[in-house]
């Protein structure tokens, strides 16, 4: 697969610096299995649904490296430049790590095909500050993994064994890499990673490159942000193509407040969003909503901008952003323009976006603190599943009347739908059951769901109705309870 | 003892078929599938594909040197379709190329013209059209026609049971190496190396001994690789034979989903007759099995459906009938439970309806009809040691069934927005292959001069722990440490004519064969000891912890010394032995016999909560008391019970296999076909094993454990029904699975659908405040 014209990427693979010549779009998974013959990383689905291919990717952040578990089946090799890739081969220490030993002791591996990925994700918990191995965290680590053999109880029990061991040894609070290495949890070379990565970056000159304005990114057919959807849709094409990794533009990252907006870099990942204090001011229940969106492994890659531009009619984040009446900052060369998200979608996967334009920021209007936001999602499986119908509502009361509403629903039209008529009609209404019924009635007129594998059109209509009731009950619990509508 | 492979698994060192270093010149196979579900092939032209970059060969049926046939029982399944196609994605041609991408890219250059014909995907429709496979089957007990007269209550109903995709994490794959002469070696992810060997030999027109099939391990099988691993191995073998180069075939997930068979969907009718007191008097059921396009294993699957049609209930008058219906879907195949779950679901549905008609709690009706010793199964076998009542009663006491009932009732009285439900699911599962001849196995044991031991059996390691079980059996039997025992790959040159690793019987058959081989070696060693130690006939020799004991007293002979002395005395230190399950038979004509060596019993309590507003639900707890005989290896057995349960829960709820009317698989990826994840499983899951329960037939009194626990999952359906009924009241809801959130919401609120869509739902309540409604057009 190596062609002479393939660019070379320099990164750290476990304990070694490698310079890999590979097509920029080639998947990290294929690179590992085929070109490095590191076959401990498995291919189970190549669409981020099973976790058999999970690896750790570390990025230099001042004096330490921050690691996240990521599905290597949706990540291009180009993204690795200057980073640290840790695979299961890197966790073959002289004896089993406590995580590995716990899985053995608890009978938490049967056919073994999913096991390396799971070991990686659990190991990722040791690399978060502070280390948190409580059951909720262990579940989160397992959220992106399918195991068809065990039924998961033994895996959770393994996590509990590790938690007790860490607690007994007093390791993890505060986070102490040396202790974790000394206790056999992690390979010793992790301590060298920061200096090795710095040496790569200074030798390589990266990540300095053309700026976003200068770059020939304009018109490039494959621009990859997180890649978690484009690689599912067009994986074959991308793997043999040159792709433009947007991750190397620092101005597309970061969060700041300006002009009455919270401006989120388009490359803000879902996981970053979950923990960002300024976002939590606007959406206090963000972590709760995020539980229903993707998996930890996918959230570490999936970006706000990618979700918006991907234009899936059922994109979870897009629906939330629509209800918040987000605006997009769009760059073409040196020119910038603003575009309301609500008018961004023209038809199925048709955008108000030219080929030479890039969405660089998502801007959320900063609103009255009394404004509340709620997100609803129903899917066949509650977690790591694509919604049958999702919806989000933003609401503010004033003087006992509805003063402000934003409402969006997914899975009910060819585009992520901003229900502008329903929202408009609700403004000025009293807080009473009739208003809820009015919303339900009007919403039915705005939506046009079709029957597909995720559910019948009738079911989707019913879900919109039920979710609207849920929004009112959740946003105005002192006024409504579910029992009022059953 | 821990799973032998566990440490390797956690370090990513376990090798699967395509993990070994690729041999020089390895080619990659890509399969061209039919674009339609049913049709007549007018043209199939592969010449352009042959010219594509990196393509070495493109083969069609005409290139097959042997028999273009892979049907394991009936010869009704070509490896490559010729004149007609019978399911969408049915293989028509295969490309061999330098890389998987080059091979797949060349598929687009295959020119194929097919006249599409109407497709049938519904088994009742197929039956009506006369599309059946083999003959219908029937089992009877007593006189069911006469018995209706004495029944106080008769209920009738229908069931519609969905299929299930295996989702083995490792998709189908094989590697083939051409060897000198006409020989060929394969590594295959197959549950049945012998079936794969047979299929490959048949397709290549070679005798069996030319084909060696080796299996190290599987990344999951669950029945999906019992017979359906063979065609993929045959494609690899065909390419190796005709190109002279090694070939690898690895299906991508989407290809595997589209091209391979699943658990059989069924439709069924039932009629149940009860006495007023709640005694089952008569039961009749008709099963329409959706077999897919060919026989595969559908007939034995249907047999097991009928065999398990009474679950663990005493039914004096019974008639169950079933038929394999040919549809234009991939050929459905073995899946953990092998037809049993479908048979058991239908009697549980009948009892659900019967209990409602009697006004009796469902679990009371279930409990009073549990089989006791001497009761008859539909196939005429008497239950010898029924543990149906024991597992029910002990489970109900251990897990406090009464408290569960009270908790559910109290919750439902207090909550409008959520409803709880619970159910008891007892199981009885017959152990043995229903085809009697398959109940045999071989084992080969070598003792090396350093005292280490190598064991080969016909059992395939697919995660279920057969290797660990065999090692434990051998170590225990020889009196040595388990670390002395290595379990070899499963290989057709070491063990011939092996049965598939299936029917929960792998440890029973192969464990017993290994035990016999150990006994042979031990007999020879004992004879040597008798001579060397000048023992008398009444003295008993044993080996324990690698020490030779005489009448329980230690000697200065260790295992190592014993082996050394035996070698120099020219005593054979290897043994091959064969085990055949005794005393089983079945007469297909009369439908009577003794097909099962023994039965496994157990009961599960399931509690759920339904979100009445959203139609979503949570499985709160599952509590299982399982009859394992005497556990051979608690850790492995527990894993089998929990894993089986997870698959059963998935089958009943979220695993939604969807085919369009045109035979297209709509749930064609793991993005649309969802299996249980960590959040889906109940937080409160507890499995206990029945105490003081032996089983003389199992190695060291162990009972088979692979399949039976799957059927505990059926309980979740009836627990959900209980919760739904708590909201909607007693109504005739359909017995249709999977009970997805969509079905739940429709069952909860379906009667309001028209009002909701029209926007008139709740209108009555606020008729007074409607005067200012804005008018809108549909978006």
Interface residues (C-beta under 8 A of the other chain):
Chain A: X1 X37 X39 X40 X41 X42 X44 X45 X46 X47 X49 X50 X52 X87 X88 X89 X91 X92 X96 X99 X100 X103 X104 X105 X106 X107 X109 X110 X111 X112 X113 X114 X115 X116 X119 X139 X142 X143 X145 X146 X147 X148 X149 X150 X151 X152 X153 X154 X155 X156 X232 X236 X239 X240 X376 X378 X379 X380 X381 X382 X383 X384 X385 X386 X388 X413 X417 X419 X421 X425 X432 X433 X434 X436 X437 X438 X440 X441 X442 X444 X445 X446 X447 X448 X452 X453 X454 X455 X456 X458 X459 X461 X462 X463 X465 X466 X467 X469 X470 X473 X481 X482 X483 X485 X486
Chain B: X2 X3 X5 X6 X7 X8 X9 X10 X11 X12 X13 X14 X15 X16 X18 X19 X21 X99 X101 X104 X166 X167 X168 X169 X170 X171 X217 X218 X219 X220 X222 X252 X253 X416 X417 X462 X463 X464 X465 X612 X613 X614 X615 X616 X635 X636 X638 X639 X642 X643 X645 X646 X647 X654 X656 X658 X666 X667 X669 X670 X671 X672 X674 X675 X676 X677 X678 X679 X680 X681 X685 X727 X740 X741 X742 X745 X746 X749 X753 X756 X757 X758 X759 X760 X761 X762 X763 X765 X766 X768 X769 X770 X773 X774 X776 X777 X778 X779
